[in-house]
Amino acid sequence: RIKSAHAHIYDSTLGVMSTAVESLLKDQSLVPTSNTFSTSLSHLGFNLFCMLVVDLMHEFELGVWKALLTHLICILSATEVGDI
């Protein structure tokens, strides 16, 4: 898809926001740039997107994190020093 988008942009002189380029990339939220890791290692089955980890801090609200951290600190403070 990225190679096709590059062909549309550079060979056909279409804009990045053109409908042809958008139709190729929009459904997977891709951008028309290639990554060195993906280009070099794709023939080995390497998938850059599987390597990236979701940051859980952005998945929950701050209050939920505060409550979880407080709970974990209470658990740690309730245990004996040798148990940890």
C-alpha positions as CSV (number, residue, x, y, z in Angstrom):
1,R,0.0,0.0,0.0
2,I,2.8,2.4,0.8
3,K,4.6,1.7,-2.5
4,S,1.3,2.3,-4.3
5,A,0.8,5.5,-2.4
6,H,4.4,6.6,-3.3
7,A,3.6,5.9,-7.0
8,H,0.5,8.0,-6.9
9,I,2.3,10.9,-5.1
10,Y,5.6,10.9,-7.0
11,D,4.8,9.4,-10.4
12,S,1.3,10.7,-10.9
13,T,2.0,13.9,-9.0
14,L,-1.1,13.5,-6.8
15,G,-1.2,15.2,-3.4
16,V,-0.9,13.3,-0.2
17,M,-4.5,14.3,0.7
18,S,-5.8,13.2,-2.7
19,T,-8.7,10.6,-2.8
20,A,-6.5,8.0,-4.6
21,V,-3.9,8.1,-1.8
22,E,-6.4,8.4,1.0
23,S,-8.4,5.4,-0.3
24,L,-5.2,3.3,-0.1
25,L,-4.1,4.4,3.4
26,K,-7.1,5.6,5.4
27,D,-8.7,2.3,6.4
28,Q,-5.5,1.2,8.3
29,S,-4.5,4.8,9.4
30,L,-1.3,4.5,7.4
31,V,0.9,7.4,6.3
32,P,2.9,7.5,3.0
33,T,6.3,7.0,4.6
34,S,8.4,3.9,4.7
35,N,10.3,2.7,7.7
36,T,13.8,1.2,7.4
37,F,12.9,-1.7,9.7
38,S,9.9,-2.6,7.7
39,T,11.7,-2.3,4.4
40,S,14.8,-4.2,5.5
41,L,13.1,-7.0,7.5
42,S,9.7,-7.5,5.8
43,H,11.0,-10.4,3.8
44,L,11.7,-12.2,7.1
45,G,8.2,-11.7,8.3
46,F,9.1,-8.8,10.7
47,N,6.1,-6.7,11.5
48,L,6.9,-3.3,13.1
49,F,3.4,-2.8,14.4
50,C,3.5,-6.0,16.5
51,M,6.7,-4.9,18.0
52,L,5.3,-1.6,19.4
53,V,3.7,-1.9,22.8
54,V,0.5,-0.1,23.7
55,D,1.2,2.5,26.5
56,L,-1.4,1.5,29.1
57,M,-1.1,5.0,30.7
58,H,-3.1,6.3,27.8
59,E,-5.8,3.6,28.0
60,F,-7.1,4.5,31.5
61,E,-8.0,7.7,33.3
62,L,-5.6,9.3,35.8
63,G,-8.0,8.5,38.7
64,V,-8.0,4.8,37.9
65,W,-4.2,4.8,37.8
66,K,-4.0,6.6,41.2
67,A,-6.5,4.2,42.8
68,L,-4.5,1.2,41.4
69,L,-1.2,2.6,42.6
70,T,-2.6,3.4,46.0
71,H,-4.0,-0.1,46.3
72,L,-0.6,-1.7,45.3
73,I,1.2,0.5,47.9
74,C,-1.3,-0.6,50.6
75,I,-0.6,-4.3,49.7
76,L,3.1,-3.8,49.8
77,S,3.0,-2.0,53.1
78,A,0.8,-4.7,54.6
79,T,3.2,-7.5,53.8
80,E,6.2,-8.5,55.9
81,V,9.6,-7.5,54.6
82,G,10.7,-11.1,54.1
83,D,7.7,-11.9,52.1
84,I,8.5,-9.5,49.2
